[in-house]
Amino acid sequence: MAAVLCAGLLAGCAKVTENTPDGRITVWSLENLPDRMAATEEVVGRFEERSGIEVELVGVAENQLPQMVMSAAAAGELPDVIGAVPLGPLWQMYSNDLLDTRTAGDIVAGLDAGTFTPSALALASDGGRRLGVPSDAWLQLLVYRADRLEEAGLPAPDTYRKLLRAARELDGGGRVGASVATDPGDAATQQGFESLALAGGCDMVGADGEVALDSPACRRAFEVYDTLAREHGAPGTQTVDSTRAGYFSGSSSLLLWSSFILDELAGLRDDARPGCPECADDRGFLARASGVVTSLEGTEGTGPTQFGEVTSWAVTRSAETGAARAFVEYMMGDGYRDWFGMAPEGKIPVRTGTPGDPEGHLRAWRSSEIGVDRREPMDEVYPSALLDRLVLGVTRMSRWGIGRGQGTLVGAMGGELPVPKAVSAMAGGQLTPQEAAGEADEEVSALRASLR
């Protein structure tokens, strides 16, 4: 019960003390890849010159954040601000009383809440209390080989039925039908399964507030994921990297991944470049040959759903309030376009503009350059219709539990990963889909009870 132990340690041992104002703040950033850290350092440098506030910028890996927060809180050494915090860790810090929600609310109000996407504000809020300042979002996508589906006479796989049919008919001849994550210790498995489950009407918690992973809708979702992973996927445990590699090599025709894949798909990043036979002489082939489903539907007629992740700026309880507020306001104001522009394919702005120019940030986002080793304007690489769907998807994001008052449980699940463990056992043939649903339900129910 790692997540519960962490919560207990924080509640019992945290030394939360307010910093003495000295014009210096420490900022942790989960955008810790070298190119993103370099881009962030440039923005931070401009803020320092303008404000006179010194900023110590520290890159932090997302999977290390819970332990680092626990250790820093126990030692009374929390950073002032944490950037790019996903919803799960944000809610976990909130449940342990480590966030300055008043300052977060003041920042949102000062920037004008009307300039933010309502769904992002709702996911990062507990009623009227702002947990953090929502910054940007990525969406879960189903990427598919449109050329192969067209050759086989198959429609776009935007429903369970069409998806399963495509995976079945494109499986064979040395290829697998689909690539989905099954690693029990990888958040990508949770994200992939949750996106598919939401499409089928499966929510972690029912309308009565009880855990509902053993419901008919959730059992069906486990069946669909099992069919994709075990019957039509590559053998062995599949990770976020191996699923991408399978699609990029041409050995898989369907891929469930985040929108961060779009620059790599276009051959703009050398350490994750498509290696399909057609890609050898044409690095842009795979992007042109692929289609993208942004919103998946379970049973036709129920309506599509969109899974996504909102990341936020979190101000901690011990922050130097004035300096921290000035920093976040700058990163969401004059520095905002540089912040989301470092990786616009996965940092879709949830602050669409300013009161004087309500769509200004979205316009800038469309023409932002994507890529690492080569950079090209996103609206020249991908059609406007896809960018429209990405923007629309951000306004329609759904997440398990948060809308039903279970944000604390969502945060705790990030440490325990009960659903990925059940999915992994199912994909490995140790559990049937029905047994996996039951085991996940039991584990999440036990975790929920321990939080009361």
KOLMAR-55734 format. One record per residue (C-alpha): residue number from 1; residue in three letters; x, z, y. Coordinates in Angstrom, 1 decimal, padded with zeros to 4 digits. Layout:
BEGIN
NUM | ala | X | Z | Y
...
REM end
This chain:
BEGIN
1 | met | 000.0 | 000.0 | 000.0
2 | ala | 002.7 | -001.1 | 002.4
3 | ala | 000.3 | -001.8 | 005.3
4 | val | -001.4 | 001.6 | 004.9
5 | leu | 002.0 | 003.4 | 004.8
6 | cys | 003.1 | 001.6 | 007.9
7 | ala | -000.1 | 002.6 | 009.7
8 | gly | 000.4 | 006.2 | 008.7
9 | leu | 004.0 | 006.3 | 009.8
10 | leu | 003.0 | 004.8 | 013.2
11 | ala | 000.2 | 007.1 | 013.7
12 | gly | 002.2 | 010.2 | 012.7
13 | cys | 005.7 | 009.5 | 014.1
14 | ala | 005.4 | 007.0 | 017.0
15 | lys | 007.1 | 008.2 | 020.1
16 | val | 005.2 | 006.3 | 022.7
17 | thr | 006.6 | 007.0 | 026.1
18 | glu | 006.2 | 005.1 | 029.3
19 | asn | 009.5 | 003.5 | 030.6
20 | thr | 010.9 | 004.6 | 033.9
21 | pro | 010.6 | 001.6 | 036.3
22 | asp | 014.0 | 000.0 | 036.7
23 | gly | 013.3 | -003.7 | 037.0
24 | arg | 014.4 | -004.4 | 033.5
25 | ile | 012.2 | -005.3 | 030.5
26 | thr | 012.8 | -006.2 | 026.9
27 | val | 010.8 | -009.1 | 025.5
28 | trp | 010.5 | -010.0 | 021.8
29 | ser | 009.5 | -013.5 | 021.0
30 | leu | 008.3 | -014.8 | 017.6
31 | glu | 009.2 | -018.3 | 018.7
32 | asn | 012.6 | -017.6 | 017.3
33 | leu | 013.8 | -021.0 | 016.2
34 | pro | 017.0 | -022.0 | 018.0
35 | asp | 015.5 | -024.8 | 020.0
36 | arg | 012.5 | -022.7 | 021.0
37 | met | 014.7 | -019.7 | 022.0
38 | ala | 016.8 | -022.0 | 024.1
39 | ala | 013.7 | -023.4 | 025.8
40 | thr | 012.3 | -019.9 | 026.4
41 | glu | 015.6 | -018.7 | 027.9
42 | glu | 015.4 | -021.4 | 030.5
43 | val | 011.9 | -020.3 | 031.5
44 | val | 012.9 | -016.7 | 031.5
45 | gly | 015.9 | -017.5 | 033.7
46 | arg | 013.6 | -019.0 | 036.3
47 | phe | 011.4 | -015.9 | 036.2
48 | glu | 014.5 | -013.7 | 036.7
49 | glu | 015.6 | -015.7 | 039.7
50 | arg | 012.2 | -015.6 | 041.3
51 | ser | 011.3 | -011.9 | 040.6
52 | gly | 014.6 | -010.1 | 040.5
53 | ile | 013.5 | -008.6 | 037.2
54 | glu | 016.0 | -008.6 | 034.3
55 | val | 014.7 | -009.7 | 030.9
56 | glu | 016.4 | -009.1 | 027.6
57 | leu | 015.0 | -011.7 | 025.3
58 | val | 015.1 | -011.0 | 021.5
59 | gly | 014.0 | -013.5 | 018.8
60 | val | 012.0 | -011.9 | 016.0
61 | ala | 010.9 | -013.5 | 012.7
62 | glu | 007.2 | -013.2 | 012.2
63 | asn | 007.5 | -011.7 | 008.7
64 | gln | 009.8 | -009.0 | 010.1
65 | leu | 007.6 | -008.0 | 013.0
66 | pro | 005.6 | -005.2 | 011.3
67 | gln | 008.7 | -003.4 | 010.1
68 | met | 010.4 | -003.8 | 013.4
69 | val | 007.4 | -002.5 | 015.3
70 | met | 007.2 | 000.5 | 013.0
71 | ser | 010.9 | 001.3 | 013.4
72 | ala | 010.9 | 000.8 | 017.2
73 | ala | 007.7 | 002.9 | 017.7
74 | ala | 009.1 | 005.7 | 015.6
75 | ala | 012.3 | 005.7 | 017.7
76 | gly | 010.4 | 005.4 | 021.0
77 | glu | 012.1 | 002.0 | 021.6
78 | leu | 009.2 | -000.5 | 021.7
79 | pro | 009.8 | -003.6 | 023.7
80 | asp | 007.8 | -004.0 | 026.9
81 | val | 006.3 | -007.3 | 025.8
82 | ile | 006.0 | -009.3 | 022.6
83 | gly | 005.3 | -013.0 | 022.7
84 | ala | 003.5 | -015.4 | 020.3
85 | val | 001.9 | -012.5 | 018.4
86 | pro | -000.6 | -013.8 | 015.8
87 | leu | -004.0 | -012.1 | 015.5
88 | gly | -003.3 | -010.0 | 012.4
89 | pro | -000.2 | -008.2 | 013.9
90 | leu | -002.0 | -007.9 | 017.2
91 | trp | -004.9 | -006.1 | 015.6
92 | gln | -002.6 | -004.0 | 013.6
93 | met | -000.7 | -002.8 | 016.7
94 | tyr | -004.0 | -002.1 | 018.4
95 | ser | -005.3 | 000.0 | 015.5
96 | asn | -002.1 | 002.1 | 015.8
97 | asp | -002.6 | 002.6 | 019.6
98 | leu | 000.5 | 000.7 | 020.5
99 | leu | -000.9 | -001.8 | 023.0
100 | asp | -001.6 | -001.4 | 026.7
101 | thr | -005.0 | -003.0 | 026.7
102 | arg | -005.7 | -002.2 | 030.3
103 | thr | -002.8 | -004.2 | 031.6
104 | ala | -003.8 | -007.1 | 029.2
105 | gly | -007.3 | -007.0 | 030.7
106 | asp | -005.9 | -006.9 | 034.2
107 | ile | -003.8 | -010.0 | 033.5
108 | val | -006.7 | -012.0 | 032.1
109 | ala | -008.9 | -011.0 | 035.0
110 | gly | -006.2 | -011.8 | 037.5
111 | leu | -005.7 | -015.3 | 036.0
112 | asp | -009.5 | -015.7 | 035.8
113 | ala | -011.1 | -015.3 | 032.3
114 | gly | -013.1 | -018.5 | 033.0
115 | thr | -009.9 | -020.5 | 032.6
116 | phe | -009.4 | -019.4 | 029.0
117 | thr | -011.1 | -020.8 | 025.9
118 | pro | -013.9 | -018.3 | 025.0
119 | ser | -013.2 | -018.3 | 021.3
120 | ala | -009.6 | -017.3 | 021.9
121 | leu | -010.6 | -014.5 | 024.2
122 | ala | -013.1 | -013.2 | 021.6
123 | leu | -010.7 | -013.2 | 018.7
124 | ala | -008.1 | -011.3 | 020.8
125 | ser | -010.6 | -008.7 | 022.1
126 | asp | -012.4 | -005.6 | 020.7
127 | gly | -015.7 | -005.9 | 022.6
128 | gly | -014.7 | -005.8 | 026.3
129 | arg | -011.2 | -004.6 | 025.6
130 | arg | -008.4 | -007.2 | 025.7
131 | leu | -005.9 | -006.6 | 023.0
132 | gly | -003.5 | -009.1 | 024.4
133 | val | -003.4 | -012.2 | 026.6
134 | pro | -004.2 | -015.3 | 024.5
135 | ser | -001.6 | -018.0 | 025.1
136 | asp | -001.9 | -020.9 | 022.6
137 | ala | -003.2 | -021.8 | 019.2
138 | trp | -002.4 | -023.9 | 016.2
139 | leu | -005.0 | -025.4 | 013.8
140 | gln | -005.1 | -025.8 | 010.0
141 | leu | -005.1 | -029.5 | 009.1
142 | leu | -005.8 | -031.5 | 006.0
143 | val | -003.3 | -034.4 | 006.2
144 | tyr | -003.9 | -037.3 | 003.8
145 | arg | -002.5 | -040.7 | 002.9
146 | ala | -005.1 | -042.8 | 004.6
147 | asp | -003.5 | -046.0 | 003.2
148 | arg | -003.9 | -044.8 | -000.4
149 | leu | -007.4 | -043.6 | 000.1
150 | glu | -008.3 | -047.0 | 001.7
151 | glu | -006.7 | -048.9 | -001.2
152 | ala | -008.7 | -046.7 | -003.7
153 | gly | -012.0 | -047.2 | -001.7
154 | leu | -012.2 | -043.5 | -000.9
155 | pro | -013.7 | -041.9 | 002.2
156 | ala | -011.9 | -039.4 | 004.4
157 | pro | -011.7 | -036.1 | 002.5
158 | asp | -013.7 | -034.0 | 005.0
159 | thr | -016.0 | -032.2 | 002.5
160 | tyr | -015.4 | -030.3 | -000.7
161 | arg | -016.8 | -033.2 | -002.8
162 | lys | -014.7 | -035.9 | -001.1
163 | leu | -011.6 | -033.7 | -001.2
164 | leu | -011.9 | -033.0 | -004.9
165 | arg | -012.6 | -036.7 | -005.6
166 | ala | -009.6 | -037.8 | -003.7
167 | ala | -007.3 | -035.3 | -005.4
168 | arg | -008.6 | -036.4 | -008.8
169 | glu | -008.4 | -040.1 | -008.3
170 | leu | -005.0 | -040.1 | -006.5
171 | asp | -003.5 | -037.9 | -009.2
172 | gly | -001.3 | -039.9 | -011.6
173 | gly | 001.4 | -042.5 | -011.8
174 | gly | 004.1 | -040.0 | -011.0
175 | arg | 002.2 | -038.5 | -008.1
176 | val | 000.1 | -035.3 | -007.7
177 | gly | -003.2 | -035.3 | -005.9
178 | ala | -002.8 | -032.4 | -003.5
179 | ser | -000.3 | -029.9 | -002.1
180 | val | -001.6 | -026.4 | -001.3
181 | ala | 000.4 | -023.2 | -001.0
182 | thr | 000.2 | -020.7 | -003.9
183 | asp | 003.1 | -018.3 | -003.0
184 | pro | 001.8 | -014.7 | -003.3
185 | gly | 004.1 | -013.5 | -000.6
186 | asp | 003.5 | -016.3 | 001.9
187 | ala | 001.0 | -016.1 | 004.8
188 | ala | 000.6 | -019.9 | 004.4
189 | thr | -001.3 | -019.2 | 001.1
190 | gln | -003.7 | -016.9 | 003.0
191 | gln | -004.1 | -019.4 | 005.8
192 | gly | -004.7 | -022.3 | 003.4
193 | phe | -007.2 | -020.5 | 001.3
194 | glu | -009.1 | -019.0 | 004.2
195 | ser | -009.5 | -022.4 | 005.9
196 | leu | -011.0 | -023.9 | 002.8
197 | ala | -013.1 | -020.8 | 002.1
198 | leu | -014.6 | -020.8 | 005.6
199 | ala | -015.6 | -024.4 | 005.1
200 | gly | -017.7 | -023.3 | 002.1
201 | gly | -019.4 | -020.4 | 003.9
202 | cys | -017.1 | -017.7 | 002.3
203 | asp | -016.3 | -014.8 | 004.7
204 | met | -014.2 | -011.9 | 003.7
205 | val | -017.0 | -009.5 | 004.9
206 | gly | -020.7 | -010.1 | 004.6
207 | ala | -023.4 | -009.6 | 007.2
208 | asp | -023.9 | -006.0 | 005.8
209 | gly | -020.3 | -005.1 | 006.6
210 | glu | -019.2 | -005.0 | 003.0
211 | val | -016.3 | -007.0 | 001.5
212 | ala | -017.8 | -010.1 | 000.0
213 | leu | -015.0 | -012.0 | -001.7
214 | asp | -016.9 | -011.9 | -005.0
215 | ser | -019.9 | -013.7 | -003.5
216 | pro | -021.1 | -017.1 | -004.9
217 | ala | -019.6 | -018.9 | -001.9
218 | cys | -016.2 | -017.2 | -002.3
219 | arg | -016.2 | -017.8 | -006.1
220 | arg | -016.8 | -021.5 | -005.3
221 | ala | -013.9 | -021.5 | -002.8
222 | phe | -011.6 | -020.0 | -005.5
223 | glu | -012.8 | -022.8 | -007.9
224 | val | -012.0 | -025.5 | -005.4
225 | tyr | -008.6 | -024.1 | -004.5
226 | asp | -007.8 | -023.7 | -008.2
227 | thr | -008.7 | -027.3 | -008.9
228 | leu | -006.5 | -028.5 | -006.1
229 | ala | -003.5 | -026.3 | -006.9
230 | arg | -003.5 | -026.1 | -010.7
231 | glu | -005.2 | -029.3 | -011.9
232 | his | -004.0 | -031.7 | -009.2
233 | gly | -001.0 | -030.0 | -007.6
234 | ala | 002.7 | -029.8 | -008.5
235 | pro | 003.7 | -027.3 | -011.2
236 | gly | 005.1 | -023.9 | -010.3
237 | thr | 004.7 | -021.7 | -007.2
238 | gln | 004.2 | -023.8 | -004.1
239 | thr | 005.5 | -022.6 | -000.8
240 | val | 005.0 | -023.7 | 002.8
241 | asp | 008.2 | -025.8 | 002.5
242 | ser | 007.6 | -027.3 | -001.0
243 | thr | 004.1 | -028.5 | -000.1
244 | arg | 005.4 | -030.3 | 003.0
245 | ala | 008.3 | -031.7 | 001.0
246 | gly | 005.9 | -033.0 | -001.7
247 | tyr | 003.8 | -034.9 | 000.9
248 | phe | 006.9 | -036.1 | 002.9
249 | ser | 008.5 | -037.5 | -000.3
250 | gly | 005.3 | -039.5 | -001.1
251 | ser | 004.8 | -037.6 | -004.3
252 | ser | 001.6 | -036.0 | -003.0
253 | ser | -001.4 | -037.6 | -001.2
254 | leu | -003.1 | -034.6 | 000.4
255 | leu | -001.5 | -031.7 | 002.3
256 | leu | -003.0 | -028.5 | 003.7
257 | trp | -000.7 | -027.4 | 006.6
258 | ser | -000.7 | -026.3 | 010.2
259 | ser | -000.6 | -028.6 | 013.2
260 | phe | 003.0 | -027.7 | 013.6
261 | ile | 003.6 | -030.5 | 011.1
262 | leu | 002.8 | -033.3 | 013.5
263 | asp | 006.3 | -033.7 | 015.1
264 | glu | 007.9 | -033.6 | 011.6
265 | leu | 005.4 | -036.1 | 010.3
266 | ala | 006.5 | -038.5 | 013.0
267 | gly | 010.1 | -038.3 | 012.0
268 | leu | 011.2 | -036.4 | 015.1
269 | arg | 013.0 | -033.5 | 013.4
270 | asp | 016.0 | -034.2 | 011.2
271 | asp | 015.9 | -031.1 | 009.0
272 | ala | 012.3 | -031.9 | 007.9
273 | arg | 012.2 | -035.7 | 008.0
274 | pro | 009.8 | -037.7 | 005.8
275 | gly | 011.7 | -039.1 | 002.8
276 | cys | 009.0 | -041.4 | 001.3
277 | pro | 010.4 | -044.8 | 000.2
278 | glu | 008.7 | -046.6 | 003.1
279 | cys | 010.2 | -044.0 | 005.5
280 | ala | 013.8 | -045.0 | 004.9
281 | asp | 013.7 | -047.9 | 007.4
282 | asp | 010.7 | -046.7 | 009.4
283 | arg | 010.7 | -043.0 | 010.4
284 | gly | 007.3 | -043.3 | 012.0
285 | phe | 005.7 | -044.8 | 008.9
286 | leu | 004.1 | -041.6 | 007.5
287 | ala | 002.5 | -040.7 | 010.8
288 | arg | 000.8 | -044.1 | 011.0
289 | ala | -000.2 | -044.0 | 007.3
290 | ser | -001.7 | -040.6 | 007.5
291 | gly | -005.2 | -039.4 | 008.4
292 | val | -006.0 | -035.9 | 009.7
293 | val | -009.1 | -033.8 | 009.0
294 | thr | -009.3 | -031.0 | 011.6
295 | ser | -012.7 | -029.5 | 010.5
296 | leu | -013.6 | -029.3 | 006.8
297 | glu | -017.1 | -029.0 | 005.4
298 | gly | -018.0 | -027.3 | 002.2
299 | thr | -021.4 | -028.7 | 001.1
300 | glu | -022.5 | -031.7 | 003.1
301 | gly | -025.0 | -030.7 | 005.8
302 | thr | -023.8 | -027.2 | 006.4
303 | gly | -021.5 | -028.2 | 009.3
304 | pro | -017.7 | -028.2 | 009.5
305 | thr | -015.6 | -025.2 | 010.3
306 | gln | -012.1 | -024.9 | 011.9
307 | phe | -009.5 | -022.3 | 010.9
308 | gly | -006.9 | -021.6 | 013.5
309 | glu | -004.4 | -019.0 | 014.7
310 | val | -004.3 | -017.7 | 018.2
311 | thr | -001.1 | -016.2 | 019.5
312 | ser | -000.9 | -013.8 | 022.4
313 | trp | 001.3 | -012.0 | 024.8
314 | ala | 001.1 | -008.3 | 023.9
315 | val | 002.0 | -005.6 | 026.4
316 | thr | 003.0 | -002.3 | 024.7
317 | arg | 001.9 | 001.2 | 025.5
318 | ser | 005.4 | 002.1 | 026.7
319 | ala | 005.9 | -001.0 | 028.9
320 | glu | 007.1 | -000.9 | 032.4
321 | thr | 003.7 | -002.0 | 033.6
322 | gly | 004.4 | -003.8 | 036.8
323 | ala | 007.4 | -005.8 | 035.5
324 | ala | 005.6 | -006.6 | 032.2
325 | arg | 002.5 | -007.8 | 034.1
326 | ala | 004.6 | -010.0 | 036.4
327 | phe | 006.4 | -011.5 | 033.4
328 | val | 003.2 | -012.4 | 031.4
329 | glu | 001.5 | -013.7 | 034.5
330 | tyr | 004.5 | -016.0 | 035.1
331 | met | 004.5 | -017.2 | 031.5
332 | met | 000.8 | -018.0 | 031.7
333 | gly | 001.1 | -019.4 | 035.2
334 | asp | 004.1 | -021.3 | 036.6
335 | gly | 006.0 | -021.1 | 033.3
336 | tyr | 003.0 | -021.9 | 031.1
337 | arg | 003.6 | -025.6 | 030.6
338 | asp | 007.2 | -025.1 | 029.7
339 | trp | 006.1 | -022.4 | 027.2
340 | phe | 003.5 | -024.5 | 025.3
341 | gly | 005.6 | -027.7 | 025.9
342 | met | 008.4 | -026.5 | 023.7
343 | ala | 006.2 | -027.3 | 020.6
344 | pro | 002.9 | -028.6 | 021.9
345 | glu | 001.8 | -029.8 | 018.4
346 | gly | 001.5 | -026.1 | 017.4
347 | lys | 001.0 | -024.5 | 020.8
348 | ile | -002.3 | -025.9 | 022.0
349 | pro | -003.1 | -024.2 | 025.3
350 | val | -006.0 | -021.8 | 025.3
351 | arg | -005.8 | -021.5 | 029.0
352 | thr | -007.1 | -024.9 | 029.9
353 | gly | -006.2 | -024.9 | 033.6
354 | thr | -006.5 | -022.9 | 036.8
355 | pro | -009.5 | -022.2 | 038.9
356 | gly | -008.5 | -025.1 | 041.2
357 | asp | -007.8 | -027.5 | 038.3
358 | pro | -009.8 | -026.4 | 035.3
359 | glu | -008.3 | -029.1 | 032.9
360 | gly | -004.8 | -029.2 | 034.3
361 | his | -003.0 | -027.6 | 031.4
362 | leu | -004.8 | -029.7 | 028.9
363 | arg | -003.8 | -032.9 | 030.7
364 | ala | -000.2 | -031.7 | 030.7
365 | trp | -000.4 | -030.8 | 027.1
366 | arg | -001.5 | -034.3 | 026.0
367 | ser | 001.6 | -035.9 | 027.5
368 | ser | 004.0 | -033.2 | 026.5
369 | glu | 006.9 | -034.4 | 024.4
370 | ile | 007.0 | -033.4 | 020.7
371 | gly | 010.0 | -033.3 | 018.4
372 | val | 013.4 | -031.6 | 018.1
373 | asp | 016.2 | -034.1 | 017.5
374 | arg | 014.2 | -036.8 | 019.2
375 | arg | 011.3 | -036.2 | 021.6
376 | glu | 008.4 | -038.5 | 022.4
377 | pro | 005.2 | -038.0 | 024.4
378 | met | 002.5 | -036.7 | 022.0
379 | asp | -000.1 | -039.1 | 023.4
380 | glu | 002.2 | -042.0 | 022.6
381 | val | 002.8 | -040.9 | 019.0
382 | tyr | -000.8 | -040.0 | 018.1
383 | pro | -004.2 | -041.5 | 019.1
384 | ser | -006.3 | -039.9 | 021.8
385 | ala | -009.1 | -039.3 | 019.3
386 | leu | -006.9 | -037.0 | 017.3
387 | leu | -005.8 | -035.0 | 020.4
388 | asp | -009.5 | -034.8 | 021.3
389 | arg | -010.3 | -033.2 | 018.0
390 | leu | -007.4 | -030.8 | 018.3
391 | val | -008.7 | -029.6 | 021.6
392 | leu | -012.2 | -029.4 | 020.3
393 | gly | -011.0 | -027.5 | 017.2
394 | val | -009.5 | -024.7 | 019.4
395 | thr | -013.0 | -024.1 | 020.9
396 | arg | -014.5 | -023.7 | 017.4
397 | met | -012.0 | -021.6 | 015.6
398 | ser | -013.3 | -019.2 | 012.9
399 | arg | -011.5 | -016.3 | 011.3
400 | trp | -012.4 | -013.9 | 008.5
401 | gly | -013.7 | -010.5 | 009.5
402 | ile | -012.8 | -010.4 | 013.2
403 | gly | -016.2 | -011.4 | 014.4
404 | arg | -017.8 | -008.8 | 012.2
405 | gly | -015.8 | -005.8 | 013.5
406 | gln | -013.1 | -005.9 | 010.8
407 | gly | -010.1 | -006.8 | 012.9
408 | thr | -008.2 | -003.7 | 011.8
409 | leu | -008.7 | -004.8 | 008.1
410 | val | -007.4 | -008.3 | 009.0
411 | gly | -004.3 | -006.7 | 010.5
412 | ala | -003.7 | -004.5 | 007.4
413 | met | -004.1 | -007.5 | 005.0
414 | gly | -001.1 | -009.2 | 006.6
415 | gly | 001.2 | -006.6 | 005.0
416 | glu | -000.5 | -006.4 | 001.6
417 | leu | -001.6 | -010.0 | 001.1
418 | pro | -004.2 | -009.3 | -001.6
419 | val | -005.8 | -012.8 | -001.4
420 | pro | -002.5 | -014.7 | -001.8
421 | lys | -001.7 | -012.6 | -004.8
422 | ala | -005.0 | -013.4 | -006.5
423 | val | -004.6 | -017.1 | -005.6
424 | ser | -001.1 | -017.1 | -007.1
425 | ala | -002.3 | -015.5 | -010.3
426 | met | -005.1 | -018.0 | -010.5
427 | ala | -002.9 | -021.0 | -009.9
428 | gly | -000.5 | -019.7 | -012.5
429 | gly | -003.3 | -019.6 | -015.1
430 | gln | -003.4 | -015.8 | -015.4
431 | leu | -006.8 | -015.5 | -013.9
432 | thr | -009.9 | -017.6 | -013.8
433 | pro | -011.3 | -018.4 | -010.4
434 | gln | -014.1 | -015.9 | -011.0
435 | glu | -011.6 | -013.2 | -012.0
436 | ala | -009.4 | -014.0 | -009.0
437 | ala | -012.4 | -013.6 | -006.7
438 | gly | -013.2 | -010.3 | -008.3
439 | glu | -009.7 | -009.0 | -008.1
440 | ala | -009.3 | -010.0 | -004.4
441 | asp | -012.6 | -008.3 | -003.7
442 | glu | -011.5 | -005.1 | -005.4
443 | glu | -008.1 | -005.0 | -003.6
444 | val | -009.5 | -005.7 | -000.2
445 | ser | -012.3 | -003.1 | -000.7
446 | ala | -009.6 | -000.5 | -001.6
447 | leu | -007.5 | -001.4 | 001.4
448 | arg | -010.6 | -001.1 | 003.7
449 | ala | -011.4 | 002.3 | 002.2
450 | ser | -007.9 | 003.5 | 002.8
451 | leu | -008.2 | 002.7 | 006.5
452 | arg | -011.2 | 004.8 | 007.1
REM end
